[in-house]
C-alpha cells in the first residue's frame, strides 16, 4: 500500500501543472443575480469565492453566454460594467470593489500622506484599498505595499481594507510616513457549514449546529481527537475517564444524557459514512460539526436521538503541489494521584491503628530502624510501589501530506504515525494512519470523488488488567503492596498477602506475560456528482458507495512465576517462596473478530433562485449493512513459554467460556427528504425528515417517520432594523421542532420468542440416547417499538461592528418517550415468567442552553481573539418503574439521571456513649465512627430505608471554556481554560452487581494493603477529634463502609486544558532553505487544575480498584511545508 501511495504522489506531482488559464468552462445565464452566478462558477470550477455581501448589493443582473472559456474570461464578462474587481490567489477568487484611481504612487503633492502596508506576519500587502473617508479619494497599495494619498488634511479619516483581512482605520495626526499592519480576518463572511448530506452557508442555517475547523482543533498537543475538541464546541459534553495509551478517549454526549436504556452516544459520520473517529489522526480532519437539534439531525433518523457528529477529512486545496511534514514529541505524567505511605510511615500508622484497637504494635523499634537505615540481611526495605509503577511517559507523532489542485483534479494524501509509550511500564500503543482523497472533474457536469483511509494499531500490556473495575489490576496491586518490603529478596520479586490475592506490582508488569491487541481498519468510498442542467437548471444528483473493513485480533499469554511473599508478625519478617497470583499454569487465550460494512446512497438535489425566492431540496435513499463474526478460545498447559502458540497447549481451560463463536448481520435502510426555502435572504424555512427502518422490530412496526421543521428570520436584513442599528451586521432568530428515534437499547429479535438450552447436561433420554432439551427463554413482544425523542429548540445569532463581536445562544427542551424497561416485578410468580421481559414505558425530559461569544480584533500588529462558550443541561425521570418496595423518597420519578444515593453522614461520634446511644446498622459503634441520619425517624438505621439522594452524576451538567489566542508578527499563542460544575464522584467505589463499598481511598489498610497519606493524616484519633474522616483502624469497620455523603467528592474544576506558543519563521528566510513555511511550537494539555479534592483528577471514575490516571502533556513540535 505504501509503494502504491508513493507512486501516486510522484505521478501527480510530476504531471499536475495548475494554471488559472487552464481552467475552462461554459456558462449561460440570463439576468441572474451576480451572487448566484458566482456560486454557479464556484460549483463548476471548485474554486472558493470570498466576498462581502454588502459590496454585491446594487450590482446589475448578469447576462452572458460563453462556451469553453477561461476562468478569467468568465469573470471579466460577469463583472463588466460593475463597480467590482477580482483577484485570484491559488484556488480562491476574491471579489472586491474596483478602485477609481490607479495603483501607482502619485508624487509631487505638497500635503500628501505616504506609508507602507504589511500583514501581521511581516509580508508586504499589495492591492489594499486605501480610502480617504473625508475627501473620498481612493487608491491602492503597490506590489511592495506602498501607497500615497494626496491633499490630506489633519483629522482626515483613512481606511484600509482587503478581502481576507480585518479592516483598519486611522485619523491623521501628522504627515509622517506611517506603517499599517493588517491582520487576517478569521470570520469568513460566506462561511460554509457542514450539515447532513451536504453543506449550507451559515447565514442560511436554521438548525442548531456548531462547527470547528482544523486550525482550532490543532491548538493542542496531538492526541486522541475526542480530547482535542473538548471545550471547543458548545453543547458537546465530554469527560475523560482515564489516560491509558490507546484507551484515553473522552466519553461524549451532545446535550447530556436523555435515556436510561439506550445509548446516549451521538452518531458519528465520517465523510458521509457512519464510522468511528476516535482513532483518526487529527491531522486528517478538515472540520467537525455537531448537529444538536431535531431539524439538523432528522435526516439521520435512526439513532440520531443523541445528536450527530459530522467529521470531514481534508482535500486538496493548494494550486501548486505542496508537501508538508510535521512532528511532535511529548512527555506525559499523571495529573493527580494520591501519595501513599512509605515504609516508616506505614509502620507508624499501622502500629497506631492497632493500639487504638487495643492491640500490641506489630513493628518493633528495631524493625523500623532497619526500614529507615537499611537491612544488612536484605529482608526489610522502603519501597514506594506507586512511584515504581509510574514514570515519565513519552508520546510521538509524525505526519507527511501531499496535496495539489488544478482545473481537472485535486488530491490529498496523508500518512501518520502515533506512538504512546505510557507512563506505566509495558503499556504501549502504536498506530499508523493513511488517508487519500482524490476529486476528478471528469466533464463539465460530472465530478468523481474517491476516498481511501487505512489504520493499523497495536496495543501491548501485561497480563494483569488496567481496567478500573477489574479485580487485582496493576494499580490496585501498587496501592496494596506493603512499603516496608524490598523490591527483591533472594533473587525473587517480593509480594505480600492481602484479603484477596497476593500482590507484587513490579513482577505483575514484568513477569506475568502479555496482552497484545491488533486492529486493522480499511475505509473506502466512491462518489459521483452529476449536474443535470439539460433537464432543468439547478438539478443535480449523486451516488455514493462505501466499503469498510475492521479486523481485530487479541492474544493473551499468562506465564507463571514465583515470588517471595513477605510475612510480618511479632517475631519479625519472614519470607515464603510461592506461586504468584497467576497460578502455576501457563495459559494462552486468543480471539479474533472481523466485520465488513457496506453502504449505498443515491440522491437528487435541487437549488434555484427565482427573483427573491430561493428553493433547494434533497431526496435521498440510503442503505447499509454490517456482516461480522468472531470467535475465541482459552487454553492452558503450554510447556514452552518461548512458543506461545495454540499448537502447544495441552487442554482447554476448565469451565464455561473456554471457546465461543458467533456471527451477525445488521441491515438498515431509510428515505430522506429535505426542503429549504429562502425569501430575500430574510425569511428561512426548512422541512426535513427520514423514513427509517430497523430490523429489531416486527414488520408492522419496522418503519417509522422522523420529521422536523425549522424557521429563521434574519432581522438584520430588514430595512427598518438596518437603518436603526447599522452596527449589527447579522441578527438571526431561529426555531425548530422535530422527532427522532433510537433503537440502540433494543436487543436483536426481541420481538420474537427465543429458545435456549435447558441445561448443560442431557435432560431426557430418547431411544436410549441422552438428549439436550430446549425451552422458551424469552416470550415474543411484537408491540416493541422505537424509543422516540421530541426536541424543541430556539436560537439567536448575532455579529456586530463588522464582526468584531459575535454571539450565539440556544435553548432546548427534549422529551424522550417509549424507553425500554423490564417488568419482572409487575406480575405474580404464578405467571411463571410468561410475559414479555421488556416494554416501552419509560419517559424522561432534558432541558438546557448553550451560549457562545467571540471577539476578534487587532491593536497595531497584534491580532487577537477571545472565545467563550457555556453548555448546561438538566435531565430527569418522568416515568420509570421502581421496585414495589422502594421508599417514596428514593423513587426516581422527578430525579436526575445518574444521581447517586446513600446514607447521610451527620459527622463523627466523639464518645463511645454517643455512638452506642445512636441507631446503628451493625451495632458496636465507637467514638470516631460515622454518625448517619435516621431518615424515616423510626429509631432504626437500615441501608434500605434510610438512604437519600446524595450526589450528582459523574457527567457534569455545566461545562464552559474560555480561549485566548493571538498573533504578533511571527509569533502566535493560544490558551484555553476549561471548567465543569454540578458533577460528583464517589470515593467509595461502585462494584458491578455488588454496589458501593470501601476502597483504598476510603479505608486505611483496606484489604490488608497500604493507605494514602491524606486519609490517615485526617482520620479520627483520640488526639485528632476534629478529623475529616472516620477513626483509624487496622481492620475494616463495618459502620463506615456504607456509601454516604462522607465519600462524595465535588467534581467541579477549572483547568488550563491546553496552551500553545508557536513561531513562524520569516518566509524570505525559509525560502532560502527550500521551504515554504517553517513553524515551531511548544504546547501542553491538562497543565494546571483547581478542584476541591486535590488527590484525584476531577474526571476520575467512581473508583473501585484503581484506574489509569489522566495525563498532563508537554509537547514540542515542528511543521514544515515545501
N, C-alpha and C positions, 0 to 999 in steps of 0.2 A: 504493500500500500504506500509506503514512504517513497519507493522508487517511482511509482506512478505519479505521486503528488509532485515530486521534484521535476519530472518530465513535463507535466502540465504547466508548472510555474515557468520553467525556462522557455517553453514554446510560446506562452502568452507574452512574456517579457520581450522576446525577440520579434514577434510578429505584430504586436499591437502598436500602432502609431496613431495617437489620439490628437487630432487637429479639429478645430472648430469648423473649418471649411469642408471637412469630410462629412459633416452632418447634413443629410439630405432628407427632405420631407415634402409632402404635398398637403395643401391646406386650402379649403374652400369655405368661407364664411360670408354671410350677408347681414350687415347691420347688427352684428353681435356686440354685446358689451366687451370692452377690452379685457376686463378681468377674466371672463370666460374664455376668450381667445388665448390668453397667456396660459391658463390652466390646461387648455387643449394641447398647446405646444409642449407643455411640460409632460403630458401623458404620452405624446408621440416620441419625444426625444429622450426622456428620462432625466433631463436637466432639472435642477432645483431652481425655482424662481423666488427671489426675495423682493418684496415691495411693501411700501406703506400704503394701506388702503386709502388714506386721505389724498395722496397725490393722484389717484385714479379717478377721484370724483371730478366731474366736469369733462372727462375725456370723451372724445367723439366715438360713436359706434364704428366698428371696423368692418370693411367690405374688401376682401381680397380673394383672388383665385390663382394659386400658384401650384405648379407641379414640379417635383424633383428639384426643389430649390434648397439653397444652403440655409443654415440657421440664421446667418446674418441677413440674407436677403429677405427672409420671412419677417424678422424683427424690424428691418428697415421699412418694409411695407406696412407693418402694423402700426408703427409709431410715426409714419409720415404725416406731417401736419399737426402732430400732437405736441404739447409742451413737455415732452418726455424724451428721455435718452436711455441708453442701456450700456451695461459693461459686463463682459464675460470673463469670469475668473474660474479656471478649471471647469468643473461641472456645474457651476452656479451662474445664473443670469441675474444681475442687479438692475432693477428698473428704478430710475431716478428722474428728478426734474431736469430739464435741459437748461444749460446755462445761457444767459443772454449776452455774455461777453466772452471773448477768447480767453484761453487759459494762460496765455503768455503774460509775463510780468510787464506791466506798464510802468515806465520810468519817467523821470523828469517832473513829477508833480511836486509842488512845493510843500504840501501838507499831506503827505502820504504815510500810510502805516504798512510796514513790512514785517514779515515773520515767516516762521517755518513750522510745519505740522508733522508730527510723528505719532506712531502708535505707542501704547504703554510698554511694548517690548523694545522700543527704540527705532523701529523701521520708519523711514520717510513715507508719508502718505500722499499719493497723487490723487487728483480729481476730487478733492474735498471741496464741497460747495461753501464758499465764504461770502456771507451776505451782510451788508451794512443795513441793519433794520431801520435806521433813521433816514438814510438817503435813498435806499432801495437799490444801491449798486450791488451787483453780483459778479463774482469771478470764481476761479477755482485754482487750487494749488497745482504746480507743475510736477514733473516727474521726480524732482528732488524734494518735493514737499513745500517749496517756497511760494509765497503769494505776496501781492501788493495791492492795497486799496487806496485810490486817490481821493483827495478832498475829504479827508476825515476830520471831524471836529471832536474836541474833548466832550466826553459824556455820550458820544455815539455808542449804540449797542451793535456789536458784531457777533454773528452766529456762525458756527462751523458744523457741518453735517455731512455724513457719508453713510450710505447703507451698510449695515453691519457694525456700526459704531454708535455709541451713545452721543447725542447732540451736546454741544458745548456753547456757552455764551459768555462774553466779557463786556465790560463797559470801559471805554477808552479813557485812560487817566493821563497818558503822555504819549509821545511819539517814538519811544524807544522800540528797538526791534524785539519782537516777542516770540516765545516758543510755546506752541499749543500741543498738548498731548491728548489724543482721543483714545478712549477705552472701548474694547469690544462690547457690543450690545448683546447680552445673553438672551434677551427676550425677542424671539423670532415672531414678527407680527403676523405671520401666516403659519404659525406652528401647527404641525400635523400630529394628531393623537391617534395611537393605535387602538382600535376598538374591535369588537367581534367581527371576524371575516372581512376586515377592511380597515380603512383609515378615515378620519374626519378632521377638518380644520377645527381647532379648539373653539373658535367663535361659534361654531355650529353645534357643538356637543350639548345635548340636553340631559344626558345621564350623569351619574356620579362616577368620575374617572380620575385617577391620579397616575402620573407618569414621571419617570426619571430617565435620564439618558446616561450614556456610558461615562461621560465626564464626571457626573455626580456620583456614579457608582464607584469609580476608581479613586475617590478621595478617601481612601482607607487602605491598609495593608491587604495584599491579595490573600484571600482565604475562601471559606465557604460563602457562596453568593448570598445565602439567606442571612448571614451575619453582616455582610457588607451593605445590605439595603435596610437594616434595622434603623428605625427612626427617620427614614427619608421619605416615606410615603404615608400621608395621613390616612388613617383607617386601617393600616396594617399593624396588627397586634402580634408581637413576636417575643419569644423567650428562649434563651439558650440554656439548656439544662445541663450542659457539661462540655468538656474540652477534649474528648478523646479523639486522636487522629482518625480521620475518615468517618467519624460519627459525631461531629461537633456542630451540626446544623441546628438552627433555631426552629422551634415549633411556631407555626404562623397561623393566625386566624385573621380574617377580614371582618372587622367589627365584632370581634369576640365570638363566644360560643352561643349557639341557639338550640342545639339538640342534645338530649341526654342518651340517645340510642344510636344515632348515625354519626358519621364522620363530620367534624367541623372544619376539616382542612379544605382550603379552596382548590378548585380545579386549576391545573397548570397547563397552559397551551404554549408550546414552543414552535414557532414558525408555522402556526396553523394546525398543529397536531398535538393531541394530548400526550404529554411526556413529563417525566420528572426533570427538574432543573437544579437539584441540589448539588450535583457533581459536574455541572457545566463550568468550564473555565470562564471566569468573569470577563476576560479579555475578548471572548467571543460575542459578548452581548452588546447590542446597539441601544436597546431601550427595554424597560419593563413597565407595563401598565397594570393597574388593578381595577377591576370592574366591581363596584360596590353595591349598586342598587339594581332593582329588577330590570329597568329599561336597558341598562348596559349589559347585563348578564343573561337576559331572557333568550338570546339566540343560542345559548349553550344548554338551556333547559335542564337536561339530566345532570344531577349532582352539582348544578350551579348555585344551589341554595346557599352555600357558604362563600360565594363570590368566586371570581376568576382572576388568575394571574396570567397575563399575556407577555411572553418573552420573545423578542425579535432579535435574531442574530445579525451580525454585520454583513454588509455587502460592499462591493467595490464602489468607491466614490471619487477617487483621485483620477484626473485625466491622464497624468503621467504614471507609468508603473512605479510603485514605491515598495520598498522593503523596510520593515520595522522590526527591531529586536528590543525586548525588554527582559529585565532580570531583577529579582529582589531576593535578598537573604534576610531571614528573620531569626530572632531569639525569642523564646517563649518561656513563661513561668506562671505559676499559679497566681490568680488574682488574690485569693484568700484561702487559707486552710489553717485550722487550729494548731497551736503548738502543744505537743504532748509532753508529759513528764519525762525528764531524763532519769538516769539510774539513781542518783542520790535523792532526787525529789520523790521518785516513786517509793523508795524505802521509807522516807519520812512520812509521806501522806498515807501509805498503806499501814504503817505502824500506828499512826494516829487514829485511823479508822477502826482498827482492831481494838485499840484501847478505849475508844468511845463506846464500843460494843462490849466492854468488859473482858477483853481477851489480852493475852500477853503479846508483846511485839514479836513480829516474825523475823525481822532483820536486826542482828546484833550490831553493836558499835564496830566490832572487828570487821563484820561483813561490809558495813557502809564505808569503812576506811579503805577496804580493797576495791570497792566500786569507784571511789574517788581517786585513789592514788595508783591503782593498777594492781593486778593479782599475779604474783610470780608463777602460780600454777596455771594461770590462764582460764580459770573457771568463771570468775566474776568479770564483768565488763561494764561498759557505759555506752550503749549504742542508741542513737537516735534513729529508730527504724523508719520514721516518716521522712527524715532527711535522706536516709539511704534509699528510700523509694523514689523520691523526686530529685530531679536535676534540672539543668537548663536545657530546654528543647530547642531544636533547630528545624526551620522550615525554609524551603527554597522554591522559587517559581521562575520558570523561563518560558518565553514565547517568541515565535517568529511568525510574522504575517507578510503576505504579498498581496497587493491589490492594484487594480487599474480599471480604466473605463474608456471606451470610445463610443462612436455612434452606433455600433453594432453589438458590442459585448461589454459586460462588466464582470469582474471576477474578484473574489476574495478567498484567500487560502490562509489557514492558521494551523500551527502546531504548537502545543504547550506541554510542559512537564511540571508536575507539582509533587513535592516530597515533604512529608511531615515525619520527622524523627522526634517522637514525643518526649516529653519531659519525664516519662516513666520508661525505664529501660525495656527494650524488646517489644515496644508497642509502636509500630511504624505504619505509614501509609504512603503508597506511590500511585500516581495517576498520570496517564498520557491522554491528551485530548487532540483531536483533529477536527477541522471544520472547513468545508468548501462550499461556497455559494457562487454560482455562475448564472448570469442572466444574459440571454441572447435575443436581440431584436431580429427575428428571422425575416419578417416582412414589415411593411408599414402597419399591418394590422395584427401581427402575431408576435407574441413575446413568450419565450421559453425560459423557465427558471428551474435550475437543478440544484438541489441542496443535499449534501452528504456530511454526516457527522459520525465521529467514532470516539469511543472512550474505552480505556483499558486500565483497570486498577487492581492493586494488590494490598491487602492488609495483613500484617503479621502481629501476633500477640501470643503470650504464654498460654498454657493450658487453662490456668485459673482465669475465671471471667473478670471483666472490668465493669459489668453491668451493676447498677445501683441496687437492684433487688435480688441479686444472686448471692446466696449464702457462701461465705468463705472467699469472697473475691479478694484481690490483692490489696485493696485499700483497707478492707476490714482486717486483714491479717496484719498490716502495718500498725493499725490502731490497737490491736490486741496483743502484739508482741511485747514481751517484758524487757524494759530498757536496761536492767541490771545484768543482762546476758551479753556475751560477746557475739560477734558475727559467726565465728567458727570455734569449734572445740575438737581437738584431736583429729583435725582434718575433715570433720563433718560440719555441714551447715547447722546452725543452732536453731531450735524452736522451743515452744512451750505449749503446755496443755491449756485448754480453755474449757468452758462448759459445752463447747461444740468440738469441732475437730482441732487437731494440733495445728499451730500456725508457725510459719517460717517464711517471712516475706521475701528475703533475698533469693532463697532457693526456689520459691514459687515463681519468680521471674526467670531464673537462670537454668533450673534443672528439671522443671516439670514437663517439658515438651513444648509443643507449639499448636497454635491455631492459625491457619492460613486461609484467607478468603480471596478468591479471584472473581472479578466481574468483567465481562466483555459486552460492550454495547455498540450497536450499529444503527444509525438512523439515516433514512433517505426519503426524499420527496421530489416529485416531478410535477411542475405546474405549467399549464398552457393558458395564456391570456389572449383572447381573441376579440378585437374590436369589430363591430358589425354596423358601420355607418351605412352600408349598402341596404340594410333593412330599415333602419331609422337612426337618426343622429342620436348619440348618447347611449346606444345599446352596446353592451359588451358581455362577454362570458368568460368563465374559466373552469378548468377541470384540474383537479389535483389528486394525486395518489401518493401514498406513502407506505413504506415497509420499515419496521423497526425490529431489531433482534436484541434480546437480552439473555445472556447466559451467565450463570454463576456456578462456582464450584468451591466447596469448602472441605478442608482436610484438618482433622484434629488428632494429634498424636500425643498420648499421655504416657510418660515414662516414669517408672517407679524409681525412687532413690531413698537413701537413708539419711536420717537427721540425728543430731544429738539433742535429745529432749532434756532441758534443764528443769530440775525439780528442787524447790527450796522448802526446807522445813526447819524445825527448831535446832536441828543438828548441823545445818549448813546447806550447801548446794551440791547436789549430785547430778550425774548425767546418765541417761539411758539411751542406748542406740536402738532406734526403732524405724519402722516404715513411716514415710511422710503421709499426709492425708490423702494422697492419690492412691494409696494402697500398694499392693505388691504385684498387681497385674499390669502388663503393658497393654494399652488399649488404642485402637485406631478406629476412627469414625470418618465417613465420607458422605457427602451429599451433593447432589447436582440438580439444578433446575434450568429450564430454558423456556422462553416464550417468544412468539412471533406476533407482532401486531400489524395489521393492515388497515388502512382507512382509505376512503374514496369520497371526494367532494365534487359536485357539479353545480354550477351556479350561473344565473343570469343577473347582470347589473344594468341599471338604467340611471342616467344622470343627464338632466337637460334643463335649460333655463328658457322661460318664455316671458320676456319683459322682466317684471319684478318677481315672477313666480319661478322657483327652482324646485324641481322634483327629483328625487332619487329613490331607487328601490333595489331590493335584493330578494331573489328567490333561490334557495339552495337545498340540495339533498345531500345528506351525509350518512355514511355507514362505516362502522369499524368493528373489528373482530380480533380477539386475542385468543391464541391457542397455546397452551402450555402444558408441560408435565414436569414432574420432579420425583426423585427417589432418594433414599438414604439408607445407610447400613452402619451398624456398630459392631465391632469385633474386639476380641482380646486374645491374649496368649501368643504374642509375637516373640520369637526367640532372638531376633536381631534388631536392636534399636537403630542400627545403621541403615536398615532397609524397611522403612515404614510403608509397606505395601500390603494390600489385602491378601495377596497370594500367600503371605507368610503367617496369616492369622490362623489360630487353631480352632476357634469357635466363635459363635455369636455371643454378645454379652447377654447374660441371663435377663429374663423378664420381658415385658411388653416393650414394643418400640425398637427392637433390635434391627428391624428393617421395615421400610414402608415405601409406598409409591402411589402416585395419583396423577390424573390429568384433568384438564379443564378447557372448556370453550366458552368464551364470554362475548356474545354479539350485542350490537346496539345499532339503532337507526333513528333518523329524525329528519323532519322537514322544517326549514327555517324561512321566515318571511320578515322583511323589514321595509317600511315606507317612511321616507323623510320628505317634509315639505318646508320650504323657506320662502317667506314673503318679504321682499325688500331688505333682506338681512336683518329683519327686526323680529318677526314672529316665526317661531320654530315649532315643528310638530314631528314626533317620531312614534310610529306604531310598529311593534315588533312582537315576535313570538316564535315558539318552536313546538311542533307536534312530535312528541318523543315516544319511543318505545323501549321497554325493559323486559328482558326475558325472565325476570324474577317474579312476574305476576301472571295470573291466569289470562287467557285470551280476551275475556271480557273487560279486563282492567289493564291490559298491557300498554295501550296507547293513552296519552294524556296531552292536553294542550296547556302551554305555559305562556300566556300573553302578557304584554306590558305596553304602557303608553306614557309618553313624556312630552312636556311642552316647555318652551323657553321664550322669554321676552327680553330682547336686547334694548333696554330702556335708553341706553346711551345713544342709540340711533334715532331716537325721536327728536324732532326739531326743537320742541319746547325744552327738552332736557339739555340738549347740546348748547342751546343759547344761554340757558340759566347757569349751567355748570360746565363750562368748556374745558376745565382741567380734568374731567372724568373721561378718559379715553374709551373705557369699556365698562358697562354695568349690565349684567345679565341675571335675570331671575329665572329659575327653572324648577320644575317639579315633576315627579314621576310616581307611578303606582304599577305594580305588576305581581305576577305569581310565578314562583319557581318550584322545582321538585328535587327530591333527594331519595335515592334508593340504596345508598351505601350501607345502611343499617339492616337491610333485609338479606337473610341468607338465601342462597340459591335454592329453588324448588320448595320453598316453604309452603307454597300453595298446593303442593301435592302431599299425599300421605307417603311416608317413607318407612322402610323396614331396616332392622339391624339384627345381627346375630344374637340369639337369646343368651348364649353362654359360651365361654371358651371351650368347655367340654361338651361332648355329644349329649344331646337332650333326649334322644329317642332311638330305639333300635328297630329297624325295619328289615325284615328278611334276614335277621341275624347280624345285620351290619349297623354299627352305631352311626347315627346321622346328626348333623347340626340342625338346629331349629332356628327359624327367623320369626320375628314378631314385629308388630307395628311400633315404631319408635316415636313417631310424631303424626298427629292427625292433620289432615289437609285443612287449609284455610283459603278457599277460593275468593273470599272477600278482602284478602290482604291488598293494601293499596299503597300509593305513594305517600311519603311524608311531604307535605306541601308548606310553602312559605309565601306569605304575602308581605311585600315591602312597600312602605310609603316613604318618599324622600322629597325634601325641598332644599334648594341650594341657591346661593347668591355668590356671584363672582364680580370682581371689580379690578380695574387698572387705572391709576391716577397719575397726573403730572408726567405725561409722556413715559409711562411705565416705570417711573421711579418707585412707585409703591403699588403693590398688588395684594389682594386678599381673596380668600375663598372660604365659605362656610357651608356645611351640610348638616342637616338634622334628619334623623331617620327613625322609623318605627317598624318593627319586624315581628310578625306573628307566625310561629311555626306550629302546625297542626298535624294530626294523624301520626304522631310519633309512636313507634312500636313500644309496647310494654308487655311484660309477662303477666299472666293471670292465674298462676298456680294456686294462690291462696284464695281465689274467688269462689271456687266450687268445693262442695263437700267431698270428703275422702271416698264416699260411696260412688262418685263418678268414675273412680279408677283411672283418672288421667285422660278420660275420653272427651277431650275438648282441645281446641287449638291452643298452642302454648303461648302465642303472641297475637296481639290485636292492635289496631290503630286507635288508641285512645288518649295518648299524651299530648300536652299542649304547653308551649312556652311563649314568652314575648321578650323582646330586646329593644331597647331604645338608646339613643345617644347622639353624639355630634362629633364632627371633625372641623378643625379650624386651621387655616394656614395663612401666613402673611409673609411677604418678602419685600425687600428693598434693595435696589441696585443703584449705585451712583459712583462718582469719582471726585477726588479732590486733587487737582493737578494731574500728576502721573500715577496717582494711587487710585486704582479701580477696586471697589469693594462691594460686598453684598452681605445681607443678613436674611436668614430664613428661620421661621419658627412655625412649628405645627403641633397640634394637640389633638388627641383622639380619646374619646370617653364613651363607654357603653355600660349599660346596666341590664342584666337579664334576670328572669325569674320563672319559676314554675307556675303555670296556670292550672294545669290538671295533671296529676301524677298519682299513681297507685302506691300507697304506703301499706305496710303490714297492718292488719286489723288491730294489733296490739300496740301500735305506735302511739305514744302520748301526744296529745294535741299540740303541745309546744315544740315537738320535734317533727311534725308533719311538714312536708316540703312545699306544699302549695303556698305561693306568695314569697318563697325564699329564693335567693340567687342560686344559680347552678354552681356546683363545685365548692359550696360552702362547707366548712368543717364543723363538726360537733364534738363535744367532750364536756368534761366537768369544769365548773367554775372554781378556780383557786382563789380563796379569800386571803391567803398569806400562809405563814408558818406558825405552828404551835410553839409557844415559848416555854411551856412547862408540861411535864408529864400529866399533871392533873387536868389541865385544859384539854390535852389530847384524849384522855380517857373519858372525859365527860361530853365529848362531841361524837355525833354519829360516824360510824366507820364501816367500810365495806368488809374488811377482813378482821378488824379488831386489832388490839395490841399496838395502837399508835403511840408514838413518843414525841417528846419535845424535838422540834426541827422537822417533823413531818408536815406534809401539805394539808391545809385545812380547806375542805371543799364545801360549797354551798348545798344545802338541802333544798333543792329547787321546789319540790312539791310540798314541803313542810310537814311530812308525815313522821318526822323524828327518826327516819331511817335513811341510809345512804346506799343507793344501788346505782350501778353504772347504767342500767337500762332505763331507769325512770328519772334520774337526776342530771342527765346531760342537757346542755343548751347549745345553741349555735354560737360558736366561739371564734371563728376565723374565716376570712375571705378565701377565695380560690387562689391557687398559686399564680394563675394568669392575671396580670394587672388589669384593672378596669380603666386606668388612666395612664396614657403614655404621652410624652412630649419630647421634642427635640429642638435645640437652638443651634444653628450653624452660622459661623462667621467664615467668610472667605475673602481673599483679596489678592491683587497683583500689583507689583511695583517694578516697572522695568522688567528685568528678567526673573524676579522673584515672585513666588506665589505661596499662599498658605491657606489652610482650612482647619477649623476646629469645630467639632460637634459635641455638644453637651446633650446627653440623653437621660431622661428621668422616667420613673414609673411610680405609681401610687395605687393604694387600695388593692394590695396583694399581700398575702401572708403565707408562710410555710411553717411546717411543724417539725421541731427538733425530735419529737417522738415519732419515729419513722412509721410509715404505713406499710404493713406487710400484706401482700395479696392473700386473700382468703383467711386472714387472721385478724387484721385490724391494727390499730395503733398500739405500740408497745415501746418499752425503753430502747434507747440506742446508746452508742458511745458518747453522744452529745448531751445525754440527759442523766446518765448514771455513771458515777465514778467506778472504775474497775469492772465495767459491765462484762458479763460472761467471763470473769477472771482475767480481763485484759488490762490495758493501760487506761489512762484518763487524761483528758485535755486540761491544761493549766487553768483556763478561765473557769472551769467547773469547780475543781477542788478549792481554788482560792476564794470562791464566792459561795461555798456551801456552809450551811449552818453547823456551827460547833459551839460548845459551851462558851468559848471565848469570842465567837463571832455571831451574836444573836440577831444582828441587823442584816443577815445574809440575804442574798437574792434567791439562792437555790436551797432545796431541802437538805437534810442532815447528811453529813459524811458517813459512809458505811462501807465495810469491806464485803458486804453481802447485799443481795437485792432486797429492797424494801418494797413490799407489795403495794402499800398505800400510795407510793409516789410514782408508780409506773403508768398510771392512767393518763390517757390523752386529756389535757386540760389547758386552761389559759396560761398556766405556768410555762408551757413549752411552745406557745405560739409566738412566732417572730414576725415583726413587721418587715415585709419585703419591699417597702418603698426605698428608692435610691435615687441618687444623682451621680452620674459618672461622666468622665471625659471618654466618650465612646471611641472617637477617632480624632487624630490630629496629624497634619501633614505639612511639611515645608519643602518646597521644590525650587530649583533654579534652572532656567532655560538659558543656555549659553547663546551668545550673540550669533545670529545667522551668518554674518560676514566672517566670523571666526571659524565656525564649524564647517562652512563650505570649503575652507582650505584643507580640511581633513577628509573631504569627500562625503560629508554628511549633509542632510537637510535640516535635521533637528537633533539636539542633544540635551537631555534633561536628567538631572539627578534629584533624588528626593529622599527624605527621611520621614517615617510615619510611625504611628503607634495605634494600638487599639486597647480598650479597657485600661487606660493608663492610671486613672485615679477614680476611686469610688467612695462616696459618702453614704453610709447607711447605718441603721440602728445597731445591728448585730455585726460586729467587725471581724468575726472569726470565720464566717462562711460567706461566699458570694450570694448576693440577694436573689440571684436567679437559680440558686441551688434547689434541687428537688426536695420533696418530703423525704428526707434521708432515712435510710434504714440500715444498710450495710456498708455505707461508704460509696463514693462516686468519684469519677474522674473530674477534677476541678476545672472551672473555666480558666482561660488563659489570658495573660497580659502579653501583648505582642509589641516588639520593637523591630522596625524594618528599615533597610537601606536598599534603594532601588535605582536603576539606570534605565533610560529609554532612549533609543537611537533610531532615527529614521533616515534612510538613504534614498 
